[in-house]
Amino acid sequence: MSNGAHRIGQDQPGSIGGSRRIWTGFFAAAAMVLMMAAPAAAQFRPWPNPLPSEPRWGDYDAGHVWHPADWWWQSNRAWVVKHHPEWWGDFDDGRIWHPAWWWYANNPDWARLHHPEWWGAVYNGTWYPASWWWQYQPEWVQANYPDWWGNFFQSVWYPASWWWLLQPAWVQANQPGWWGAPYQGVWYPAGWWWQFYPDQCRLYHPNWWGDFDNDHEWRPAGWWWAHDPNWVRQYHPTWWGDFDAHHVWHDDTWWYQHDRAWAVQHHPDWVGDYDNRHVWRDVNYWVAKDPSWARQHHPEWSQALQQSVETQHTEHLQMIQRRNAAQQQLFEAQHAREQQNYFQQHMRQFQTINQQHSQQLQNLERQHAALEGKATGAQQQELERQHQQQVQDLEQRRNQQLEALERQHLQTLQRSNYAHIAQQQAIQRQHLVQMQALEHQRTAQLRAIGSMGAPHPAAHAPVAMSHGGAPGGHPSGKHH
């Protein structure tokens, strides 16, 4: 069976009617062309020869006839969503479904902006999905993209969306750090939620720690602690955690679940309590999730609660501003790319019309020369008159085609510019809404902890942060 075709205890559909995916449309927000430079070849294990192609996604129908993924998406979207969420792709303007690597080859800006859940990277100019990378270069992925969450099943790697859908008990028991939630029947990772619904992340999932890098890719806290700990201390001092003996970073909740004694001994600054499911949560979580409960049950947290409110407010404020600036930059790059594509398409059409005109003119000249050689006297004069009229007709038709083409090009540019302005305004409105929601959240939290008269965030130092989590800093000697 092909890569991606294995199923766990699923029934084949009896018919292929099915709902079609409602494409969200080309909401042209921004994106720069991501050509992810592959690291030095020495970082890769030896490649198979020839280089493997992209996965061949597909499955068998009720009659044991194999169909590719695009057929399934167009014929029975509901079945695909239920059984193969790892078949990443989307529909184009003509309602034709294409896999993720097609989108990265033809419109990488749009793919990056609208589908951050499509994990993958470019090698030798071709984009390959995470499953391909995990199969052929697992060490490279582990070093560079440990946030491509997933695991192997029967020698095939599946992303977290597949595991959450088909093996949720296994994920909850073994990988609770694969943050994410379902949306319209499909599970999406935390990075997708932070890109499209950041307010819901702040309100309902404050433990989904992470931020966007310079390429507008969302990275979880563990990645940031491993790659840029100084940046974490400056911009996210509430991301409490530490590295284990294998230099894998875990948040404070994980440490309390796995080794509470060690956490208490080495990180007394981690202040928190257990929730009703007996999961330990730090004070920063309680401030975001239930500040009234924290104030009622832990009056000794008064100063820590107030500091946490202000620190998290500053963190999210800076995060929103960085995200908005990155979106604007990516959006402008996407618009410039579209304008360039329109111009190139216009020039190709322009050249086609001229080439057709030249060919028609050459044919006309050959026909005229053949007739002229057989004519005499008055016939030659009539042939010349007819020839001149035919040449004029060709020129007029060519000019009409060019004028129509120019009008069409100008109309396309005008529509593109109108859409660009509307989308700019939508991004600005979204930014304003997020800023207002952030201020409302801060006000509500301060009121809940009884600190409405609190000074501005600048007056408060961040909640105490242990630096034992810095690369090179051991977890105090538990494993050493």
Secondary structure, 3 states (H helix, E strand, C coil): CCCCCCCCCCCCCCCCCCCCCCCCCCCCCCCCCCCCCCCCHHHCCCCCCCCCCCCCCEEECCCCCEEEHHHHHHHCHHHHHHHCCCCCEEECCCCCEEEHHHHHHHCHHHHHHHCCCCCEEEECCEEEEHHHHHHHCHHHHHHHCCCCCEEEECCEEEEHHHHHHHCHHHHHHHCCCCCEEEECCEEEEHHHHHHHCHHHHHHHCCCCCEEECCCCCEEEHHHHHHHCHHHHHHHCCCCCEEECCCCCEEEHHHHHHHCHHHHHHHCCCCCEEECCCCCEEEHHHHHHHCHHHHHHHCHHHHHHHHHHHHHHHHHHHHHHHHHHHHHHHHHHHHHHHHHHHHHHHHHHHHHHHHHHHHHHHHHHHHHHHHHHCCCCCHHHHHHHHHHHHHHHHHHHHHHHHHHHHHHHHHHHHHHHHHHHHHHHHHHHHHHHHHHHHHHHHHHHHHHHCCCCCCCCHHHCCCCCCCCCCCCCCCCCCCCC
